Amino acid sequence: MALTAASLPASVNSVFIAKPSLAIEAGIFMELAERLSLIGPATETEFKCPLSQFVLADALGLTAIHVNRVLRKLRELELLTVKKGRVHIHDLDGLRTLSGFQGGYLNSRR
């Protein structure tokens, strides 16, 4: 299954409406990590993410410049890095706390 902007659930935006953009982006990466680790060759802390900053910005209702700044901040906080189409989560608990991501709901369907 290819990861595209269309494959992001519509509920993603509604869940993050009142949060700051740092928490929004942290949350989307937590959501992607959980979903991709269930369906393919990905782990909770590393996965392919061929989405450009422009596509992420469009999906999240942010500007590409702001997405870039937030990604830099997440990298400076040593939470995650995005490089060459791969996401590496360095501090899963820290990213989960920042985003407020609960997760686990996908496993309950199995």
C-alpha positions as CSV (number, residue, x, y, z in Angstrom):
1,M,0.0,0.0,0.0
2,A,1.5,3.3,-1.1
3,L,1.5,6.2,1.3
4,T,-0.2,9.2,-0.4
5,A,-1.9,12.3,0.8
6,A,-5.2,10.7,-0.2
7,S,-4.5,7.8,2.2
8,L,-4.4,10.0,5.2
9,P,-7.7,9.6,7.1
10,A,-10.0,12.6,7.1
11,S,-10.2,12.3,10.8
12,V,-6.6,13.3,11.2
13,N,-7.3,16.9,10.6
14,S,-10.3,17.0,13.0
15,V,-8.3,15.4,15.8
16,F,-5.6,18.1,15.7
17,I,-7.7,21.2,15.2
18,A,-7.0,23.0,18.5
19,K,-3.4,22.0,18.9
20,P,-0.2,23.9,18.1
21,S,1.5,23.0,14.9
22,L,4.4,21.2,16.7
23,A,1.8,18.8,18.3
24,I,0.0,18.5,15.0
25,E,3.0,17.3,13.2
26,A,4.2,15.1,16.0
27,G,0.7,13.5,16.0
28,I,0.7,12.8,12.3
29,F,4.0,11.1,12.5
30,M,2.8,9.0,15.5
31,E,-0.3,8.1,13.5
32,L,1.7,7.1,10.4
33,A,4.1,5.1,12.5
34,E,1.4,3.1,14.2
35,R,-0.6,2.5,10.9
36,L,2.5,1.6,8.9
37,S,3.9,-0.7,11.5
38,L,0.7,-2.7,11.4
39,I,0.6,-3.2,7.6
40,G,4.1,-3.3,6.2
41,P,7.8,-3.2,6.4
42,A,7.9,-0.5,9.0
43,T,8.5,-0.2,12.8
44,E,7.2,2.1,15.3
45,T,10.3,4.2,15.1
46,E,11.3,4.0,11.4
47,F,9.3,4.0,8.2
48,K,9.3,5.3,4.6
49,C,7.4,8.6,4.1
50,P,7.6,9.8,0.5
51,L,5.3,12.7,1.3
52,S,6.9,16.1,0.5
53,Q,6.7,19.0,2.9
54,F,4.2,20.5,0.5
55,V,1.9,17.5,0.7
56,L,2.2,17.4,4.5
57,A,1.4,21.1,4.7
58,D,-1.6,20.7,2.5
59,A,-2.9,17.7,4.4
60,L,-2.4,19.5,7.8
61,G,-3.7,22.9,6.7
62,L,-0.2,24.6,7.2
63,T,2.3,26.2,4.9
64,A,5.2,24.3,3.6
65,I,7.6,26.9,5.3
66,H,5.9,26.2,8.7
67,V,6.1,22.5,8.2
68,N,9.8,22.9,7.5
69,R,10.3,24.9,10.7
70,V,8.4,22.4,12.8
71,L,10.4,19.5,11.3
72,R,13.6,21.4,12.2
73,K,12.3,21.9,15.8
74,L,11.4,18.2,16.1
75,R,14.9,17.4,15.0
76,E,16.5,19.9,17.4
77,L,14.4,18.3,20.2
78,E,15.9,15.0,19.1
79,L,12.4,13.6,18.7
80,L,12.6,12.7,15.0
81,T,14.3,13.2,11.8
82,V,13.1,13.1,8.2
83,K,15.7,12.4,5.7
84,K,15.6,11.0,2.1
85,G,12.0,9.9,2.4
86,R,12.5,8.1,5.7
87,V,11.3,9.0,9.2
88,H,13.4,8.0,12.2
89,I,11.7,8.5,15.6
90,H,14.4,8.9,18.2
91,D,12.2,9.4,21.2
92,L,8.9,7.6,20.8
93,D,7.7,8.5,24.3
94,G,8.7,12.1,23.9
95,L,6.9,12.4,20.6
96,R,3.8,10.6,22.0
97,T,3.7,13.0,25.0
98,L,4.2,16.1,22.8
99,S,1.4,15.0,20.4
100,G,-1.0,13.7,23.0
101,F,-1.3,10.6,20.8
102,Q,-3.2,7.8,22.5
103,G,-3.0,5.1,19.8
104,G,-3.8,1.5,20.2
105,Y,-7.2,1.8,18.7
106,L,-6.1,0.2,15.4
107,N,-5.0,-3.0,17.2
108,S,-8.5,-3.4,18.7
109,R,-9.9,-4.1,15.2
110,R,-7.9,-7.3,14.8
